[in-house]
Amino acid sequence: MTEAALWLRIDLADGRVGPGKIALLEAIAEAGSISAAARSLGMSYRRAWELVAELNQTFSSPVVERITGGAGGGGAKLTRLGEALVLGFRDIEAAASRAAAAHLRRLAKG
């Protein structure tokens, strides 16, 4: 039997946040652009932009903001709220994994 795993999704009043959106935010923070983040995740730019727009509408203020271009072009970065969202999600995910570890091991044994 395969190992049991915990998958976390947080449902909010105006949207949801899960590992895919968090991975996209982490990739934007690392790459400095939505298009580069999408490429790194094997995702279309259109899909990445749709997910960013969903996230920005879910919260009271944006989690990603555009950076207008100069000589090197524009980009994107996480706002303070976006950074807090990533950290908070990863903290909740780690705490939930610790709390569920023994239960998951029992489930995996069948």
N, C-alpha and C positions, 0 to 999 in steps of 0.2 A: 504494500500500500504506500502511496506517496505521502509525504509530510503534509500536515495540515498547516494552513497559513491564515493569517488575519489580514483582511483588507478593510481599510478605513475610508468611509465617506461621511462627510458632515453635511447634513441637510439644514439649510438656513431658511428663513422666511422667504427670501427672494432668490434663492439659488442653492447650488451645492458645490462643495469643494471635495476633491478626491486626489488620489495620487497622480493622475495624469495632469491635472491643472497645476498641481504643486511642482511636478517635474518641469512643466513648461516655464513656470516662474523662475525656478532655479536656473534653467537654461538661458532665459533672458538676462538674469543677473550676471551669468558667466559670460555670455556672448555680447551683451550690449545692444542686441537688436532682436526683433521678433522673427525676422526672416532667417537669421543665422541660428536662432534657437529652434525654429521649426525644422530646418535642415538637419540639425544635430539629433533631433528626435525622429526623423523620418516622416515628418508631418508636412502637409501643404501649408503655405503661408496663409491661405484663406482660412483653413481650419484653426490655425494658431491665432489669427486675428479674431475669429469668432469667439474662441475661448477667452481671450483677453477682454473682449467687449463684454462677455457674460460676467466675468469676474468684476470688471469695473462697474457694472450695473448692480451687482449683488450687494456691494458695500456702499456706505454713505459717501465715500470718496474713492478715487481711483487707486488701484493697486499697481498699475503700470502707467507710466507716462512717456509720451514721445519726446525725443530730443530733436529739436530742429537742426538741420544740417548746416554745416559750413563746408570747408574744402573737402572733408572726408565723408560728407553725407550725414544723414541723421541717424537715429537709433532709438533705443528705448531703455528705460531703467525702472527698477522697482521703486515705488514710493516707500516711505516709512511704514505705511500700512501694509504694503506688499511684503516687505521684509518681515514684519511682525506676523503676518499670515503664514509665511513659510516656516518660520521658527516655531510658531504656535502649533501648526499642524504636525510638524515633525516631533515636537515634544509630546503631543497627545498620542501620536502613533507609537512612540517608544513606550510610553506609560501603558497603553492598551496592550501592546505586545508582551510587556513584562507581566501584566496582570493575567493575561490569557495563556501564557506559556505552558503551564502544567496541564491545563484543560486541553490545549491543542495537542500536546504529546499523547494524552490519553485517547483523544479522537483518532489520531494517526495510527495508533496501535490497533484500533478497531475493537 
